[in-house]
Amino acid sequence: MARANRRGELTGWNAGVNARETSKIRGEIRGRTRDCLRALFDAALAAADPARAIAAHLPQPVAGRTVVVGAGKASAAMARAFESAWPGPLDGIVVTRHGHAALCRRIRIVEAAHPVPDLAGEEAARQILDLAGGLGPEDQLVCLVSGGGSALLTLPAPGLTLADKQAVTRALLRSGATIGEINTVRKHLSRVKGGRLAAAAAPARVVTLAISDVPGDDPAVIASGPTVPDPSSFAEARAVLAKYGIEEPRSIVAHLAAAAEETPKPGDPIFARTRFELIASPQQALAAAADAALARGITPIVLSDRIEGEARAVALVHAGIALQVSAGQFRVGADLVAPPAVILSGGETTVTVRGQGRGGRNSEFLLALAAALDGAPDIAAIACDTDGIDGTEDNAGAIIYGDTIERAAARGIAIADKLAQNDSYGFFAALGDLVVTGPTLTNVNDFRAILILAPGLAG
């Protein structure tokens, strides 16, 4: 096999091969690298498959009705798995993102918009609240929630409109606010989030089965915690808007200032008959990817499943660690970690949008990572959203290689310009390096794998 020096140039016995043969060799190396990175991502997705997770967490039947409700990008697949495993009578309604539906016979599936809510989501949330309010002490409400549930389960608080919530959602998404901050605001603009769904269902038994997409797996943050106590406050919601300079719509600002009815808090008796179970998480996905790496003779370095911050800043830190591993200077205890190794991390980064380009937080992370690595030839990486949709685009994420910047430059594409325009989608589309999976029907948030190979093996 040809080997590469630190400038990415082929050397040694094959120094005289022509440019076409060199390109073919590099393409073959990229292909093997891509297959390895995709295998790690696929292992993470399999660990978060609702069909695997639901059966072990079925609640006990009750004397009365069992009603299933839910919201999130994985909720339809969760509903399908639940009704397949449930032995008795069942009905309900679940709302998921357009394109993320799964065929159910007894549970009605509604598709709605994400991340900016729409009328379909509002109507589904109203029906879910009505179903919960009609239950008695002999009944149980099973709530299936996953990432995306906050936007999909939208029912404005009295005095607010859907247009109000759409406007503040757009502002928050562009601001760089964290998911915890966004959901703090959402819970205080809603009739269903922040424990209010559990309040409507009381005194029925409430069982929540959740797939986490949030750093730290906080039940109060996953889908904005419709069935769990809410420790946040109106004051904290106001502070989020102030932090990011969001002053419109005025109706939202006025509602938060009035603070007329707080969300139910820890210790409230309405939660006496509620139970929350986490059935899949980012950490489980990273652990599965780590096992897949070990099976390939690659040492996994699992950084964290709860990394937040600007995608570009997170990329700089990851690049520094990757270069340390590549140099053979990354130490754990008494041992140095030598290539081949893979850095794994999850969580949810953010992007403060300043340009007019397209792209989600995972492809932006990779664009900044490629710039920071500056053509390091033995490092490649994948970053994808586990729901299959990076931001609002049609890709899950993308892949970078050691020659990514070189290949872009050959097409007249400057990576700095694409970063300035927040146009990571355009950058990777031009190179053919997008990862397109379609909706995966699960969601444990960002997945990042940075592969560090021995010199000359990463393309």
C-alpha positions in Angstrom: 0.0 0.0 0.0 1.1 3.5 -0.6 2.1 5.5 2.4 1.7 9.3 3.0 4.1 11.8 4.5 2.8 14.5 6.9 2.0 16.7 3.9 -0.3 14.1 2.5 2.0 13.3 -0.5 2.6 9.7 -1.5 6.2 8.6 -1.1 8.4 5.5 -1.3 8.1 2.8 -3.8 5.1 4.4 -5.6 6.5 7.9 -5.9 6.4 7.7 -9.6 2.7 6.7 -10.0 0.7 9.2 -11.9 -1.9 11.6 -10.5 -4.8 9.4 -11.6 -3.4 6.4 -9.7 -2.7 8.5 -6.7 -6.2 9.8 -6.7 -7.5 6.2 -6.9 -5.4 5.1 -3.9 -6.6 8.1 -1.9 -10.2 7.3 -2.8 -9.8 3.7 -1.7 -8.4 4.9 1.6 -11.3 7.3 2.1 -13.7 4.6 1.3 -12.3 2.3 4.0 -12.2 5.1 6.5 -15.8 6.1 5.7 -16.9 2.5 6.2 -15.3 2.4 9.6 -16.8 5.7 10.8 -20.2 4.7 9.5 -20.0 1.4 11.3 -19.4 3.3 14.6 -22.3 5.6 13.9 -24.6 2.6 13.0 -23.6 0.9 16.2 -24.7 4.0 18.2 -28.0 4.1 16.3 -28.7 0.4 17.0 -28.2 0.9 20.7 -30.9 3.6 20.7 -33.5 1.6 18.6 -36.9 1.9 20.3 -37.8 -1.7 19.2 -34.9 -3.0 21.4 -35.6 -0.8 24.4 -39.4 -0.6 24.9 -40.2 -4.3 25.6 -38.1 -4.3 28.8 -39.9 -1.3 30.2 -43.6 -2.1 29.8 -45.7 -1.0 32.8 -48.1 -3.3 34.6 -51.7 -3.3 33.3 -54.4 -1.5 35.3 -58.0 -2.1 35.9 -59.1 0.8 33.7 -57.9 2.2 30.4 -54.3 2.4 29.2 -53.8 5.5 27.0 -50.6 6.2 25.1 -49.5 9.7 24.2 -46.2 11.1 23.2 -44.1 13.5 21.3 -40.7 13.5 19.6 -38.8 12.3 16.6 -38.6 8.8 18.0 -42.1 8.7 19.5 -43.9 7.0 16.5 -41.3 4.2 16.5 -41.7 4.0 20.3 -45.5 3.8 19.9 -45.2 1.0 17.3 -42.9 -1.0 19.6 -45.2 -0.4 22.6 -48.4 -1.5 20.9 -46.6 -4.6 19.5 -45.6 -5.6 23.0 -48.7 -4.6 24.9 -51.1 -7.5 25.6 -54.3 -5.6 26.4 -56.6 -2.8 25.0 -54.9 0.4 24.0 -55.5 3.7 22.4 -53.9 7.1 22.2 -52.2 9.7 20.0 -48.5 10.5 19.4 -47.0 13.5 17.5 -43.8 13.2 15.6 -41.9 15.2 13.0 -42.9 15.1 9.3 -41.2 12.0 7.8 -40.7 10.2 11.1 -44.0 8.3 11.3 -44.3 4.6 11.9 -47.3 2.4 11.2 -49.5 1.8 14.2 -52.9 0.2 14.4 -54.3 1.4 17.7 -52.3 4.6 18.4 -52.9 7.5 16.1 -49.8 9.1 14.7 -49.8 12.8 13.8 -46.9 14.4 11.9 -46.0 18.1 12.6 -43.3 20.6 12.0 -39.9 20.8 13.8 -38.1 22.8 15.1 -40.5 25.6 14.6 -44.0 24.4 15.8 -47.1 24.4 13.5 -50.9 24.1 13.7 -50.8 20.3 13.4 -48.6 20.1 16.5 -50.8 22.5 18.4 -53.9 20.5 17.6 -52.3 17.2 18.5 -51.1 18.7 21.9 -54.7 19.9 22.6 -56.0 16.4 21.9 -53.3 14.8 24.1 -54.2 17.2 27.0 -57.9 16.4 26.6 -57.1 12.6 26.7 -55.1 13.1 29.9 -57.8 15.2 31.5 -60.4 12.4 30.9 -58.6 9.7 32.9 -59.6 8.5 36.4 -57.8 6.8 39.2 -58.2 3.3 37.7 -56.5 4.4 34.4 -53.0 5.0 33.3 -51.3 7.4 30.9 -48.2 6.1 29.2 -46.2 9.0 27.8 -43.5 8.3 25.2 -41.1 11.2 24.8 -37.9 11.8 22.9 -35.9 14.6 21.4 -37.9 17.0 19.4 -40.9 16.7 21.7 -40.7 20.3 22.9 -41.3 21.7 19.5 -43.9 19.1 18.5 -46.0 19.2 21.7 -46.9 22.8 21.5 -50.0 24.3 23.1 -49.6 28.0 24.0 -50.5 29.3 27.4 -53.7 31.4 27.8 -53.2 34.7 26.1 -50.5 33.5 23.7 -50.8 32.4 20.1 -49.0 29.9 17.9 -47.5 32.8 16.0 -46.0 34.1 19.2 -44.3 30.8 20.0 -43.1 30.4 16.4 -41.4 33.8 16.6 -39.7 33.3 19.9 -38.6 29.8 18.8 -36.9 31.2 15.7 -35.2 33.8 17.8 -33.9 31.3 20.3 -32.7 28.9 17.6 -30.6 31.6 16.0 -29.2 33.0 19.2 -27.0 30.1 20.2 -29.0 29.3 23.4 -28.5 25.8 24.8 -31.3 23.3 24.7 -31.8 23.7 28.5 -32.2 27.4 28.1 -34.6 27.1 25.2 -36.7 24.5 27.1 -36.8 26.7 30.2 -38.6 29.3 28.1 -40.8 26.8 26.3 -42.1 25.4 29.6 -43.3 28.8 30.8 -45.2 29.5 27.6 -47.1 26.2 27.5 -50.2 24.5 28.8 -48.7 21.1 28.6 -45.0 21.2 29.2 -43.1 21.4 32.5 -45.3 18.9 34.4 -48.6 20.3 33.2 -49.6 17.1 31.4 -49.2 15.1 34.6 -51.3 17.6 36.4 -54.0 17.1 33.8 -53.9 13.3 34.1 -54.0 13.2 38.0 -55.1 11.1 39.8 -54.4 8.5 37.0 -51.2 6.6 37.1 -48.6 8.2 34.7 -45.7 6.2 33.3 -43.1 8.1 31.1 -40.8 6.1 28.9 -38.1 8.4 27.5 -35.2 8.4 25.0 -32.9 11.2 26.0 -31.4 13.7 23.6 -30.2 16.1 26.2 -26.8 16.5 28.0 -27.1 14.8 31.4 -30.4 13.1 30.6 -32.4 15.5 32.8 -36.1 14.3 32.8 -37.2 17.9 33.2 -35.4 18.9 29.9 -36.3 15.9 27.7 -39.2 17.1 25.6 -39.5 19.9 28.2 -40.7 17.4 30.9 -44.5 17.3 30.3 -44.9 14.7 33.1 -42.2 15.5 35.6 -41.7 18.3 38.2 -40.2 21.5 36.8 -37.5 23.1 38.9 -37.1 26.1 36.6 -39.0 29.4 37.0 -40.5 32.3 35.2 -37.6 34.4 36.4 -35.1 32.0 34.8 -37.1 32.1 31.5 -36.9 35.9 31.5 -33.2 35.7 32.2 -32.7 33.5 29.1 -34.4 36.1 26.8 -32.4 38.9 28.4 -29.1 37.0 28.0 -29.7 36.7 24.2 -31.3 40.1 23.7 -34.6 38.8 22.7 -37.3 41.4 23.2 -40.0 40.2 20.8 -42.8 39.3 20.6 -44.0 41.7 23.3 -46.8 39.3 24.2 -44.2 36.7 25.2 -42.2 39.2 27.3 -45.4 40.3 29.0 -46.5 36.8 29.7 -43.2 35.9 31.4 -43.2 39.1 33.3 -46.7 38.5 34.7 -45.7 35.0 35.9 -49.3 34.2 36.5 -49.1 30.4 37.1 -45.9 28.6 37.8 -45.2 25.1 36.6 -45.7 22.3 39.2 -42.6 21.9 41.3 -40.8 18.9 43.0 -42.9 17.7 45.9 -46.2 18.6 44.4 -48.7 15.8 45.2 -49.8 15.5 41.6 -46.6 13.5 41.0 -47.4 10.9 43.6 -48.5 8.4 41.0 -45.9 9.1 38.3 -42.9 7.1 37.2 -40.1 8.1 34.8 -37.9 5.5 33.0 -35.0 6.3 30.7 -34.9 3.5 28.0 -32.1 4.8 25.8 -29.5 7.5 26.2 -26.5 9.2 24.5 -24.1 7.3 26.9 -25.5 4.0 25.8 -25.0 4.9 22.2 -21.4 6.0 22.8 -20.7 2.8 24.7 -22.0 0.7 21.8 -19.7 2.7 19.4 -16.8 2.1 21.8 -17.5 -1.6 21.7 -17.6 -1.6 17.9 -14.3 0.2 17.8 -12.6 -2.3 20.1 -13.9 -5.1 17.9 -11.9 -3.4 15.1 -8.7 -3.1 17.1 -9.2 0.6 17.7 -8.9 2.1 21.1 -11.9 4.2 22.1 -11.6 7.4 24.1 -15.1 8.4 25.3 -14.9 12.0 26.3 -18.4 12.8 27.4 -22.1 12.4 26.4 -22.9 15.9 27.6 -20.8 18.3 25.6 -22.4 21.7 24.9 -21.2 25.1 23.6 -20.6 26.7 20.2 -19.9 24.0 17.6 -16.8 25.9 16.5 -15.4 26.1 20.0 -16.1 22.5 20.7 -14.3 21.6 17.4 -11.2 23.4 18.5 -11.0 21.4 21.7 -11.6 18.1 19.9 -8.9 19.0 17.3 -6.4 19.6 20.1 -7.1 16.3 21.7 -6.9 14.5 18.3 -3.6 16.0 17.5 -2.3 15.0 20.9 -3.3 11.4 20.3 -1.8 11.5 16.8 1.5 12.6 18.2 1.5 9.7 20.7 1.3 12.1 23.6 -2.2 11.5 25.0 -1.9 9.9 28.4 -4.5 8.1 30.5 -3.1 7.2 33.9 0.3 5.6 33.3 -0.4 4.7 29.7 0.0 6.6 26.4 -2.8 6.0 24.0 -1.4 5.2 20.6 -3.1 5.2 17.2 -5.3 3.6 16.0 -7.8 5.3 18.4 -11.1 7.0 18.1 -12.4 10.0 20.2 -16.1 9.6 20.9 -18.4 12.3 22.2 -22.0 13.4 22.3 -24.2 16.1 23.7 -25.7 19.1 21.8 -23.7 21.9 20.5 -25.2 25.2 19.2 -24.6 27.6 16.3 -24.9 31.3 16.4 -26.0 32.0 12.9 -24.4 35.1 11.3 -24.1 34.0 7.6 -26.6 33.2 4.9 -25.5 29.6 4.3 -27.1 26.2 5.1 -26.1 23.6 7.6 -26.7 22.1 11.0 -24.5 22.0 14.1 -22.8 18.7 13.3 -21.6 19.8 9.8 -20.6 23.2 11.3 -18.5 21.3 13.9 -16.8 19.3 11.2 -16.1 22.4 9.1 -14.4 24.0 12.1 -12.6 20.8 13.0 -11.2 20.4 9.4 -9.9 24.0 9.6 -8.3 23.4 13.0 -6.7 20.1 11.9 -5.3 21.9 8.8 -4.8 18.9 6.7 -3.5 16.5 9.3 -3.3 13.4 7.1 -4.0 10.7 9.5 -7.2 12.0 11.1 -10.8 11.6 9.9 -14.1 12.3 11.6 -17.8 11.9 11.4 -20.4 14.0 13.2 -24.1 13.3 12.8 -27.4 13.9 14.5 -28.8 10.6 15.5 -32.3 11.5 14.3 -30.9 11.6 10.8 -31.5 15.3 10.3 -28.8 17.9 11.0 -30.6 21.1 11.8 -33.2 21.5 9.1 -31.4 19.9 6.2 -31.7 16.5 4.6 -28.4 15.1 5.9 -27.6 13.5 9.2 -24.1 15.1 9.1 -20.9 14.7 7.2 -17.4 13.2 7.2 -14.0 14.9 6.9 -10.7 13.3 5.8 -7.0 14.3 5.9 -7.4 15.7 2.4 -10.7 17.5 2.8 -9.3 21.1 2.6 -7.1 20.1 -0.3 -10.0 18.6 -2.3 -12.1 21.7 -1.5 -9.4 24.1 -2.7 -9.1 22.1 -5.9 -12.7 23.1 -6.5 -12.1 26.7 -5.7 -13.8 26.4 -2.3 -12.2 28.2 0.7 -13.1 26.7 4.0 -12.8 30.1 5.8 -15.4 31.6 3.5 -17.8 28.7 4.1 -17.3 29.1 7.9 -18.0 32.8 7.7 -21.3 32.1 5.8 -22.4 29.2 8.1 -22.5 27.2 4.9 -21.2 23.8 6.0 -23.9 22.0 4.0 -22.7 23.6 0.8 -19.1 22.8 1.6 -19.7 19.0 2.2 -22.3 18.7 -0.6 -19.7 20.0 -3.1 -17.2 17.3 -1.9 -19.8 14.5 -1.8 -19.1 14.0 1.9 -22.5 14.5 3.4 -24.0 11.6 5.4 -27.6 11.0 4.4 -29.6 8.4 6.3 -33.1 9.7 6.2 -35.1 9.7 9.5 -33.6 7.1 11.8 -36.7 7.0 14.1 -34.6 7.5 17.2 -32.8 10.4 18.7 -30.0 10.5 21.3 -28.6 13.7 19.8 -25.1 14.5 18.4 -22.7 11.7 17.7 -19.0 12.5 17.0 -16.2 10.1 16.2 -12.7 11.3 15.4 -10.5 8.5 14.0 -6.7 8.7 14.5 -4.8 6.1 12.5 -1.2 5.3 12.1 0.6 7.5 9.5 -0.5 7.0 6.0 -3.8 5.2 6.6 -6.5 7.9 6.8 -6.3 9.3 3.3 
